[in-house]
Amino acid sequence: MDRLSEKERIEILMILGYGDVRRRQQETCNIFNNLYPNRNPITRSTVSKLLKKFNQTGAIKDLSKSGRIKTATTEDKSLDVCVMLEDDPHLSTRQISRELDISQTSIMKILHDNKFHPYKVRLVQELSDDDFDRLYFRKNERSDNNVNATIISAILQNPYKPKFIKIGQAVSEIIEAFHT
């Protein structure tokens, strides 16, 4: 079931009413579900739990979650990992892990969350001077081939080191470099 936004929770309490002018919980559900037909319908127990939470705490926000606090994938450490890769995209997760004292698993989670994708370039054939036509991208295909152009440029620049590429990087400069 979809979580209710704060706006929807407030709206449910407004539909329910307060004091002398108050609707039944089932009637509140029906009105809310008619207002939002494209969302999963709420039940009477949803309204009941929301009303109980509001009466006990005076707020509609979720209570803070109990459990272990994240220490390895904080914003600061995530920023440190991304900055290191921006400076040197040839770093391995093992090197980053040793340098920042974070586990490799946490490094991989941070990279995944920030849309970095590791790969290792392997050449399967040698390019010759007349292969330029294979590297040329027409203007209307550039937006569709951003990832391909980035990978090709990585192969041409340094074919034997692993690299991290952030999907969606601007590659117009790389494509223009092919034309010169």
Helices and strands as residue ranges (DSSP letters): H 6-16, E 17-18, E 21-22, H 25-35, H 44-57, H 75-87, H 93-100, H 104-113, E 116-120, G 129-131, H 132-135, G 139-141, H 146-157, E 162-166, H 172-179
